[in-house]
Amino acid sequence: MKFKFLLLCVAVVCVTGQLRAQSSASLQSQIQKSKADTGKVKLLLALSRVILLKSGAGAKETDSSYRFMKQAEQLSIQLNDVKGQGNAALMAAMISNKKGDHKGGAALAQRGFDFFKSIDDLPGMAEAYVIIGQHYGNEGQDLDKKIAYYQKAIDIFRQAGLKDREATAIVDMADLQSIKGSYDIAVKNLRTALAIYQSIGKKDLDGLYNLLGGCLTFQGDADNALKYQLKAVRLAEGRGDTSLQMCTIYNRFALSYYTLHKFGDAIIYFDKAVKIAQKYNDTASIVVINGNLAMSYYKMEQPEKALARLQLLKNMNLFTTTQERFENYYDFCLVYLKLKQYKMAKVYIDKMEALKKDAGANYTEMLRSYINYYIAIGQYNKAYPYLQENESFYQKTKVLPFLAQNQLNWFKADSGMGRYKSAIKHYQRYKMLTDSVYLVNNAKHTSFLQIEFDTDKKNKDLQLQAKDIQLLKNNEQLQRSRFLAAQADRNLLIGGSVMLLLSLGVGYNRYRLKQRSNVRLQAQQNEINKQNQSLQLLNSKQEKLLNEKEWLLKEVHHRVKNNLQIVMSLLSTQSAYLENNAAIEAITESQNRVQAIALIHHKLYSADNVASIYMPSYVTDLIRNLTDCFDSVTRRIRFEQVVEPIYLDLTQAVPFGLILNEAITNAIKYAFSSEGGQIVVALNRVGEDGVILTIADNGKGLPAGFDLKTVTSLGMEMMKALSKQLGGTFKVQNKAGVTISVEFKIEKVRHHSEVESNFL
């Protein structure tokens, strides 16, 4: 899949000068009223630009734009306005580029640069470099030259102190670098541009966030990619943006969901993107996004819908470049492989082979097509040259998701050839790359949490300061009240009489009582303050201990998971030296059981909650592992999940996972003929604290005379024993296939200390 990159013609800022965006009618009115001076030159060029960049502008509008540009050029020559002549040359270059005369346009842009250089106009020189660069293509050496001109423009903008234009040019250059596949450099430049924009208070950053999210997606950092994409969508939708840029924003947002395997959400935003592309009749966007939609349906195991989308795109005949046709052939190949129509898949591989000289960066799609094709038809030895070439390419670009997929394909090829030791190494490499993506995401996520924590702490400190200020004000008011009361007492003393003496005695007595009371209250307050300090110290120590314990517990889960993976590798190695099929099958089943337990520990150390496992995610990952192990897709075995959002304690999750592993394994191995079938996995609540796990298939059913009480197979015995461990009931029904159900009650998730005591 490819991003849809839309490059904006930013150089027109130079042509328009300092004028605000206006309608063509308003500009024509001002031109009629203006004098023949440099101001009129600017107005004529602004009108030429508005007409040229109007949405859906055709040959008529281009000719009109050219007419006003020529008027501006002639007037600037009469006025000896060198800057106006330079701007007119740049506008002429843009018009030539619109007409498809890129060579002539580049020459005109160079002429504009010479005008600006003659008067040492740095901003004009920088804008000229941008427009010169725009006359080069987005492939091969042309793309490198384009990037080089943008870098020249950026250097001049920085020298001139034009921060806004510097940042905008950096964003456009990063867009080009992402097309080239240099995502690390693009991300670095985008963060630089973001810092510049923030320093000048710029708010409309949706385009930057969108591009940054897209680059992070290809780096494998899907978590942060999605966060930046969300920012872009919120800003753009909040501003009511309905321009073609929304097509790019929605497309990249959908690609982030695609990377996170949320294909349903991806389809929603691909649909929004393609509607905008159709509104503006942007054929390039229509081609790319329809291809993305087809691949989303492909990933959702709906190849028929994917094929229908590709056929629709083919019938529209919108392809204008070799790269677009190449991507379309690649998509067709994958879908036909999914449908097991291998002859049709080979037809499209041959089509790619015919175009490979002009494929550019899309050449890797042909490599991946060959790899998938030869693995699908069982000719594993022919896949190796393409695996090696594909690996070399992505080692250079460091695109983690594609590196991981290549290692998984290598594992499949080695397994098919019986090279089990090599297969284990490639599978471990695949898992390491996958875990690397998770680790990057977790580290980034932790950084965001730390920022939120620091912000919250500062807010609390400010609230405490406000309370202290209020307390000081209250003390001041209290002292003022006491001062007024003392004045009243003094006036009474001056009144002198027996009453005065009596009042003095009473007042003195009350004063002494108040002092004693104040001393007692102060002592109590001091004691309370000491106790509060001690309590805060104890709370801090306890929180530190809890954090340390939680970290240690996660580390234990991580090490347990790694040890279990070593056990799995040892079992795989052992099976390579066995010739008895029954023994090999037993080892494979043992590997799957160990994997079911290892997956639980992986979930625990990857999640914030180390005491319970979220069942929908666990069931999905377990089914994916078993699908890869038994090649369920090739055997036409489909899975359907109906899993409610339920959390299980570790002590229940382990037997639960083993029961699920055994039931699905039995169904895959024994339930179906060569025509395949469907397995439904459901986990539903029953009453307040009960749940029922159901694994049902529509296969051949149990053999005649089957009796659960007398059966002695290891799988059935294990499931019955594990059901008792859960305190539940185990049932097997033989109706239109086999249905296995286990009903049990959920134990309350124990506190961390209880869980820790079971492992430490």
Stockholm file with secondary structure:
# STOCKHOLM 1.0

chainA/1-760         MKFKFLLLCVAVVCVTGQLRAQSSASLQSQIQKSKADTGKVKLLLALSRVILLKSGAGAKETDSSYRFMKQAEQLSIQLNDVKGQGNAALMAAMISNKKGDHKGGAALAQRGFDFFKSIDDLPGMAEAYVIIGQHYGNEGQDLDKKIAYYQKAIDIFRQAGLKDREATAIVDMADLQSIKGSYDIAVKNLRTALAIYQSIGKKDLDGLYNLLGGCLTFQGDADNALKYQLKAVRLAEGRGDTSLQMCTIYNRFALSYYTLHKFGDAIIYFDKAVKIAQKYNDTASIVVINGNLAMSYYKMEQPEKALARLQLLKNMNLFTTTQERFENYYDFCLVYLKLKQYKMAKVYIDKMEALKKDAGANYTEMLRSYINYYIAIGQYNKAYPYLQENESFYQKTKVLPFLAQNQLNWFKADSGMGRYKSAIKHYQRYKMLTDSVYLVNNAKHTSFLQIEFDTDKKNKDLQLQAKDIQLLKNNEQLQRSRFLAAQADRNLLIGGSVMLLLSLGVGYNRYRLKQRSNVRLQAQQNEINKQNQSLQLLNSKQEKLLNEKEWLLKEVHHRVKNNLQIVMSLLSTQSAYLENNAAIEAITESQNRVQAIALIHHKLYSADNVASIYMPSYVTDLIRNLTDCFDSVTRRIRFEQVVEPIYLDLTQAVPFGLILNEAITNAIKYAFSSEGGQIVVALNRVGEDGVILTIADNGKGLPAGFDLKTVTSLGMEMMKALSKQLGGTFKVQNKAGVTISVEFKIEKVRHHSEVESNFL
#=GR chainA/1-760 SS CCCCCCCCCTTHHHHHTTCCCCCHHHHHHHHHHSCSSHHHHHHHHHHHHHHHTSTTCCHHHHHHHHHHHHHHHHHHHHTTCHHHHHHHHHHHHHHHHHHTCHHHHHHHHHHHHHHHHHTTCHHHHHHHHHHHHTTSCSSHHHHHHHHHHHHHHHHHHHHHTCHHHHHHHHHHHHHHHHHHTCHHHHHHHHHHHHHHHHHTTCCCCHHHHHHHHHHHHHHTCHHHHHHHHHHHHHHHHHTTCCSTHHHHHHHHHHHHHHHTTCHHHHHHHHHHHHHHHHHTTCHHHHHHHHHHHHHHHHHTTCHHHHHHHHHHHHHHTCCCSHHHHHHHHHHHHHHHHHTTCHHHHHHHHHHHHHHGGGCGGGHHHHHHHHHHHHHHTTCGGGGHHHHHHHHHHHHHHTCHHHHHHHHHHHHHHHHHHTCHHHHHHHHHHHHHHHHHHHHHHHHHHHHHHHHHHHHHHHHHHHHHHHHHHHHHHHHHHHHHHHHHHHHHHHHHHHTCSHHHHHHHHHHHHHHHHHHHHHHHHHHHHHHHHHHHHHHHHHHHHHHHHHHHHHHHHHHHHHHHHHHHHHHHHHHHHHHHTCCCHHHHHHHHHHHHHHHHHHHHHHHHHHSSCSSEEEHHHHHHHHHHHHHHHHTTTTTTEEEEEEECSCEEEHHHHHHHHHHHHHHHHHHHHHSCCTTCEEEEEEEEEETTTEEEEEEEECSSCCCTTCCTTTCCCHHHHHHHHHHHHTTCEEEEEESSSEEEEEEEECCCCCCHHHHHHHHC
#=GC SS_cons         CCCCCCCCCTTHHHHHTTCCCCCHHHHHHHHHHSCSSHHHHHHHHHHHHHHHTSTTCCHHHHHHHHHHHHHHHHHHHHTTCHHHHHHHHHHHHHHHHHHTCHHHHHHHHHHHHHHHHHTTCHHHHHHHHHHHHTTSCSSHHHHHHHHHHHHHHHHHHHHHTCHHHHHHHHHHHHHHHHHHTCHHHHHHHHHHHHHHHHHTTCCCCHHHHHHHHHHHHHHTCHHHHHHHHHHHHHHHHHTTCCSTHHHHHHHHHHHHHHHTTCHHHHHHHHHHHHHHHHHTTCHHHHHHHHHHHHHHHHHTTCHHHHHHHHHHHHHHTCCCSHHHHHHHHHHHHHHHHHTTCHHHHHHHHHHHHHHGGGCGGGHHHHHHHHHHHHHHTTCGGGGHHHHHHHHHHHHHHTCHHHHHHHHHHHHHHHHHHTCHHHHHHHHHHHHHHHHHHHHHHHHHHHHHHHHHHHHHHHHHHHHHHHHHHHHHHHHHHHHHHHHHHHHHHHHHHHTCSHHHHHHHHHHHHHHHHHHHHHHHHHHHHHHHHHHHHHHHHHHHHHHHHHHHHHHHHHHHHHHHHHHHHHHHHHHHHHHHTCCCHHHHHHHHHHHHHHHHHHHHHHHHHHSSCSSEEEHHHHHHHHHHHHHHHHTTTTTTEEEEEEECSCEEEHHHHHHHHHHHHHHHHHHHHHSCCTTCEEEEEEEEEETTTEEEEEEEECSSCCCTTCCTTTCCCHHHHHHHHHHHHTTCEEEEEESSSEEEEEEEECCCCCCHHHHHHHHC
//
